[in-house]
Amino acid sequence: MTGMPPRRILRSIVLDAISDRRAMEDPEIAEETARIIDAHRRLHDRLADDAPPLDDEARDALALACLHARIWRESYVDSWAHTNEKAIILQARQAVQRIDRTERALGFRYRLASECLEGCEMVSIDELRSRPRCADPEIPMGKENA
């Protein structure tokens, strides 16, 4: 296990996690979102330079913050990818790399969607539209005639 990044890096990750949760506007999960934001703020306070080492509870909270920060930063990279703003894209990618290092130090790595899709059959949107729809939700699309 590698060492944890400096506390200032951990605080920036937690702030990105808070930004990600603030963007959640679904009223059905408003209470849960508020609880998560509050938990991230408490974690941020525990990451002061003179604070004691992180206990298991704080490490778990940091792992959740890494997940939310990754969502925020990867979407930021995606939203700027089509532009020619190389400095902004580089900063966002570096933030993702900091999250990677923190996750490694915590002993896990969030699996990217691209990793989950390895070995999956890729189909075009036109092919999906041409497939017959199945009334039974238990049967995957395209398998009802097999």
GIBEL-V534437 format. One record per residue. RES is the residue in one small letter. PSI is psi in whole degrees, -180 to 180 (* if undefined). OMEGA is omega in degrees with one decimal (999 if undefined). BURIAL is # if it has 24 or more other ideal C-beta (glycine too) atoms within 12 Angstrom, else .. Layout:
RES,PSI,OMEGA,BURIAL
RES,PSI,OMEGA,BURIAL
This chain:
m,133,179.6,.
t,164,179.3,.
g,155,178.9,.
m,146,174.4,#
p,167,177.9,#
p,154,-177.4,.
r,-33,179.7,#
r,-35,177.0,.
i,-43,179.2,#
l,-39,177.9,#
r,-39,179.6,#
s,-36,177.0,#
i,-44,-179.7,#
v,-39,177.3,#
l,-38,175.3,#
d,-38,177.8,#
a,-41,177.0,#
i,-42,178.1,#
s,-41,179.3,#
d,-45,-177.9,#
r,-33,177.3,#
r,-29,-179.2,.
a,-12,178.9,.
m,118,-176.5,.
e,17,-179.5,.
d,116,-177.6,.
p,-24,-179.4,.
e,-25,-179.7,.
i,22,-176.9,.
a,-42,-179.9,.
e,-44,178.6,.
e,-43,178.8,.
t,-44,179.1,.
a,-40,178.2,.
r,-42,-179.5,.
i,-44,178.2,#
i,-43,178.4,#
d,-42,178.2,.
a,-41,178.1,#
h,-39,178.1,#
r,-42,177.3,.
r,-41,177.3,.
l,-43,178.9,#
h,-42,178.7,#
d,-32,-179.8,.
r,-8,-177.5,#
l,20,176.0,#
a,152,-177.6,.
d,-33,-177.7,.
d,10,180.0,.
a,155,178.8,.
p,167,178.5,.
p,155,-177.9,.
l,135,174.2,#
d,-180,-176.9,.
d,-38,179.3,.
e,-43,179.3,.
a,-36,178.0,#
r,-40,176.2,#
d,-41,178.2,.
a,-38,178.0,#
l,-37,177.4,#
a,-43,177.2,#
l,-40,177.5,#
a,-37,177.1,#
c,-43,178.5,#
l,-49,-179.0,#
h,-38,178.2,#
a,-38,177.9,#
r,-44,178.5,#
i,-46,-178.5,#
w,-52,-174.8,#
r,-39,178.8,#
e,-36,176.4,#
s,-33,176.9,.
y,-45,177.1,#
v,-47,-179.0,#
d,-40,-177.0,.
s,-25,-180.0,.
w,-8,-172.8,.
a,-34,-177.4,.
h,-8,-179.4,.
t,178,177.8,.
n,22,-178.8,.
e,76,-173.6,.
k,-37,-178.7,.
a,-42,179.9,.
i,-44,179.5,.
i,-43,179.3,.
l,-45,179.3,.
q,-42,-180.0,.
a,-41,177.6,#
r,-37,176.8,.
q,-35,176.6,.
a,-40,176.6,#
v,-40,178.0,#
q,-37,176.5,.
r,-38,176.4,#
i,-43,176.9,#
d,-48,-179.0,#
r,-38,179.5,.
t,-43,178.2,#
e,-40,176.9,#
r,-40,178.6,.
a,-32,177.1,#
l,-15,177.0,#
g,18,175.7,.
f,171,177.6,.
r,124,175.8,.
y,129,-179.1,#
r,125,178.3,.
l,154,179.1,.
a,-36,-179.8,.
s,-34,177.4,.
e,-36,179.5,.
c,-28,-176.3,.
l,-4,-179.4,.
e,131,178.6,.
g,-4,179.2,.
c,149,176.7,.
e,126,178.4,.
m,134,179.6,.
v,154,179.3,.
s,163,178.1,.
i,-34,177.9,.
d,-40,178.5,.
e,-39,177.5,.
l,-42,-179.6,.
r,-32,-177.4,.
s,-15,179.4,.
r,142,177.3,.
p,145,178.8,.
r,145,-179.5,.
c,134,179.7,.
a,-23,-178.4,.
d,113,-177.7,.
p,-14,179.1,.
e,-19,-179.5,.
i,120,179.2,.
p,148,178.4,.
m,138,177.2,.
g,-7,-177.5,.
k,-7,-174.6,.
e,-23,-178.7,.
n,3,-177.5,.
a,*,999,.
